[in-house]
């Protein structure tokens, strides 16, 4: 059974507070409808790495997501690859203003400048324990959030 308390939400909000105000960069579409976004200074990765990551690295997957701007839907996770690739450019170089987290399954809204929203919705049918986004932090920790998270 899924159970997210306000205490859980407050704890995650405290961890991600230093991310607020950071500009998104390196926004890209991965396999399927996974979406990655970098924040903060680039970090040196392995020499053979295919992609450079930021101090903060957000990976959205195993969920449905939607990108909106000024109350207008730009694109959703199930749209065509070309349409998604074009629309996610709206996130580039935009500051993350806030992150809202919701019970019962960690649905999330990432608020960016220029009234751009990235909404993620859990899908219990994938796996009840699957996370739907993960955030790599500058201190080497990873936040995994999804329907089975605690």
C-alpha positions in Angstrom: 0.0 0.0 0.0 1.2 3.5 -0.9 1.6 5.9 2.0 3.3 9.3 1.7 3.1 11.6 4.7 3.5 15.3 5.0 6.7 14.5 7.0 8.0 12.5 4.0 7.3 15.4 1.7 8.9 18.0 4.0 12.0 15.8 4.3 12.5 15.6 0.5 11.7 19.4 0.2 14.6 20.1 2.6 17.0 18.0 0.6 16.2 19.6 -2.7 16.0 23.2 -1.4 19.5 24.0 -2.7 18.5 23.0 -6.2 15.9 25.8 -6.4 17.2 28.7 -8.4 19.5 26.6 -10.5 19.2 26.7 -14.3 18.3 23.7 -16.3 20.7 22.6 -19.1 21.5 19.5 -21.1 17.8 18.6 -21.2 17.4 15.5 -23.3 15.2 12.6 -24.2 16.4 9.1 -23.4 15.1 5.7 -24.1 11.3 5.6 -24.4 9.9 8.7 -22.7 12.7 9.1 -20.1 13.8 12.7 -19.7 17.0 14.0 -18.2 17.8 17.5 -17.0 21.1 18.8 -15.6 21.5 21.6 -13.0 24.5 23.3 -11.5 28.1 23.1 -12.7 29.2 20.4 -15.0 31.0 17.6 -13.2 33.8 15.5 -14.6 32.6 12.1 -15.4 34.3 9.0 -16.6 36.5 9.8 -19.7 34.3 7.6 -21.9 31.0 9.1 -20.8 28.6 9.8 -23.6 27.0 12.7 -21.8 28.2 15.3 -19.3 26.1 15.6 -16.1 25.6 18.5 -13.7 26.0 18.6 -10.0 22.3 17.8 -9.9 21.0 15.3 -12.4 17.2 14.7 -12.7 16.1 11.6 -14.5 12.3 11.2 -15.1 11.2 7.7 -16.1 8.6 5.0 -15.2 6.0 7.7 -15.1 3.8 9.8 -17.4 4.9 13.4 -17.6 3.7 16.5 -19.3 5.3 19.8 -20.1 3.2 23.0 -19.9 3.8 26.7 -20.5 1.4 29.4 -19.4 -1.5 26.9 -18.9 -1.0 25.4 -22.4 0.2 21.8 -22.9 3.4 21.7 -24.9 4.0 18.0 -25.0 3.4 14.7 -23.1 5.5 11.6 -22.5 3.6 9.6 -25.1 3.9 12.2 -28.0 6.3 11.6 -30.9 10.0 11.7 -30.3 10.4 14.6 -32.7 7.7 16.6 -30.9 9.2 15.9 -27.5 12.7 16.8 -28.6 11.5 20.1 -29.9 9.3 21.0 -26.9 11.8 20.2 -24.2 14.0 23.0 -25.5 11.7 25.3 -23.5 13.4 24.0 -20.3 16.9 25.0 -21.4 18.5 27.7 -19.3 15.3 28.1 -17.2 15.6 28.4 -13.4 13.8 25.9 -11.3 11.6 27.9 -9.0 9.9 25.2 -6.9 9.0 21.6 -6.7 5.6 20.4 -5.4 5.2 16.8 -4.2 1.9 15.1 -3.7 0.6 12.2 -1.7 -0.3 9.4 -2.1 2.2 8.4 -4.9 4.8 11.2 -5.2 3.2 12.9 -8.2 5.3 16.1 -8.8 5.3 19.5 -10.4 8.6 21.2 -11.2 8.0 24.9 -11.6 10.4 26.7 -13.9 10.7 30.4 -14.8 8.5 31.7 -17.6 5.6 29.7 -16.1 6.9 26.4 -17.4 5.8 23.3 -15.6 7.0 19.7 -15.7 4.4 17.5 -14.2 5.0 13.8 -13.4 2.3 11.3 -12.6 2.9 7.8 -11.2 1.7 4.8 -13.0 1.0 2.0 -10.5 0.6 -0.6 -13.3 4.4 -0.5 -14.1 5.3 -1.8 -10.7 4.0 -0.6 -7.4 7.6 -0.3 -6.1 9.1 1.5 -9.1 10.4 5.0 -8.7 9.3 7.5 -11.3 12.1 10.0 -11.0 15.5 10.1 -9.4 17.6 13.1 -8.5 21.4 12.7 -8.1 22.7 15.3 -5.7 26.1 17.1 -5.4 27.0 15.1 -2.2 26.7 11.8 -4.0 23.3 10.8 -2.7 20.3 9.9 -4.9 16.7 10.6 -4.1 14.4 7.9 -5.6 10.7 8.8 -5.7 7.8 6.8 -6.9 4.8 4.9 -5.7 6.7 2.5 -3.4 9.2 5.1 -2.1 9.6 5.9 1.6 
